[in-house]
């Protein structure tokens, strides 16, 4: 199974926001839903739908910033 999700702009910095505020972002909520394992205290590794998650980004500075924010979000809550 494959899925491609596009983000429109920067992601909320997880160090400056609570999980409930992060989940208000429609695109992040969609990503968490597609992965299928929940987030935070609801995360269940056995429910992950994918073997790999690939983050592709634009080659500019903003793309790098978004990549770091996404990796931080995945690491902290999944």
Residue pairs with C-beta under 8 A, 6 or more apart in sequence:
1 49
1 50
3 34
3 50
5 27
5 30
5 31
5 34
7 27
7 66
7 70
8 27
10 62
10 65
10 66
10 69
11 25
11 27
11 28
11 66
11 69
11 70
11 73
12 21
12 22
12 25
12 28
12 69
13 69
13 72
14 22
14 69
14 72
14 73
14 76
14 77
15 72
19 39
19 40
19 77
22 28
22 73
22 77
23 29
23 32
23 39
28 73
32 38
32 39
32 78
34 49
35 48
35 49
35 50
35 53
35 78
36 47
36 48
36 49
37 43
37 44
37 45
37 46
37 47
37 48
37 49
37 78
38 44
38 47
39 77
39 78
40 77
43 77
43 78
53 74
55 67
55 70
55 71
57 63
57 64
57 66
57 67
